[in-house]
Amino acid sequence: LGRREADIALRPTSRPPEGLLGRKIGIIASCIYAAIDYRGPDGSAEDWSTMDWIGPDSPAYIPELDRWMFERGVDRRVIYRVNTWLGMQEAVRCGLGVAVLPRYLCDPDEALRRLGGPIPELEMELWLLTHPDLRRVGRIQFFMEFMGGAIRSRLRAFPSR
């Protein structure tokens, strides 16, 4: 946005970049997911602390997730790192391990199952942002209003609590 290569950005962040304008349009809830038939090395289907893990890599790196994984000791169980949420989802679908992923992405995926409920400390705000010079441009206002409402509605289907 700052280099004017795009007019609007959708960013998962709790701190939008300074110099951009926009609004928070929702909360992204995350859970632990596994493939339907995945079992950990010990044969468990539910004890995620003993399973192999798929972890995020840059640019999908999220400090809060990194800290959460470290505090639970599962960071040592990461066998594969991927730089997008879709890549992580596909690795989980293939049965490589489990991962923390957004509900909106994985709850509808019939090849995956959720291991437990949403993780409150990993809730992430979702922002729709634009450059300040574009805030009064009609097409930008219309798009932000329309997309903000559509995304807000979709995220409500996957609550964090």
N, C-alpha and C positions, 0 to 999 in steps of 0.2 A: 504494500500500500504506500509506503513512504517513497518508493521509487516510481510510483504511478504505473506499475505493471499490472495492477488489479484495482478495481474500484471498491470491492467489498471482500471482507475476510470473515470466515467462521472459525473462531479460535477457542479451543478448550483451555481455559486458564483461569486462575483466580486473580491474576493481575494483568489486565490488558495493557499493552504497550502505551507509554505516554505519547501524546501527540495524535492519538486516534480517538475517534468518537464512536459511540455505539451504545448498545444495551445488552444486559444479561438476558438471555432468552430461556434459560433453563439450567437444570442440574443434570449432569451425566452420572448415573449410578453404575457401579461396577461390582461384579461378582467373580468367583472362581468358576471356571468352566473346564470340562473334560469331554472327550469324545464319548458317545453313548456306551461303548463297550470297553473303554479304557480301564485298566487296572494298574495300580502302582507296582513297583518291583516286588513288594511283599504280597501281592495279590489283592490288596485292599481296593475297593471301589469307592470309598468315601473319605479315607484319611489322607487329605491332600498334603499333610506335612511330610509324608513318606514318599510322595510321588515325584517323578521327574517334572521339571518346570520349563516353560517357555518364557523368556524374559524379553523386555523391550530393549532396543538399542537405539542409538541416535538415528533419526530425529524423533522417534517415538518415546524417547527417554522422558520419564516423569519422576522427578525427585521424590515425591510423596510415595509412589509405588516402590521405588528403590528402597526407601527407608522402611516401608511396611514389610517388604520381603526380607530385609536384613534383620529386623526386629523379631521375625518369626523363624529365622534360620533357614528359610527356603532359598535364599540367594545362593547358598552353596549347592543347591540341587538343580540349578539352571543348567540345562544341557544344550540349549539352543537359544540364540538371540535373533530377533527380527526387528526391522526398523519401521514397521507399520502395524497398526491394529489388525488390518485385513490379513497381513502375513502371519501374525500371531494366531489369529482365528483359524487360518488354514492349517498351520502346524498342529494346533489342538485337534482339528477335525481329522487329521491324518494319524492321530494317536501318539504323537511324539511326547506328550506330557500335558500338564494343566497350565492355565494362565489366568490372570486377572484381566478381564475384558469388559467393555461397556455392555450393559443390559440391552440397550436398543439394538446392538449389533448381533448379540448371541442368543438372547431369549427366543427369537423367532426361528433360529437355526435348528432344524429337527435332528441334525447330526450331533448336536451337543447337549449336554446336561449340566445343570447348575449344581455346584457343591456348596450349599449354604446360601444365605441371604446376602443382600447388599452390604458392602463394607463402608460404614459411615465415614471413616477417616480418609477414604479414597474418593469421596464425592468431588466432582469437578464442575465448575461453572462453565457454561458455554456462552460465548459472546459473539454478536454480530457487529462488525466494526467497519468503519470507513474513514477516509481522510477528511479532516475538517473542511477543506475547500469544497467537498462534494455534499455536505450535509443538507443543502437546500436544492439540490438538483432533483427534479421530479421523479425521474426513473429510478434514482437511488433510493429516495424516500419510499416510493411504491414497492420496490423490490424488498427493502429491509422490513417494511410492514408486513407484506405478504409472506415472505420466507420466515420471518420471526414468528408469526402466528402458526404457520404450518409446522415448524420445528418444535415450537413450544407444545403444541398439541401432541406430536409424536412422542416427545420425551415424557409427557404425563402418563403415557401408557406403560412406562417402565420406571416407577417411583424408586426413590432411594431408601424408603423406609417401609 
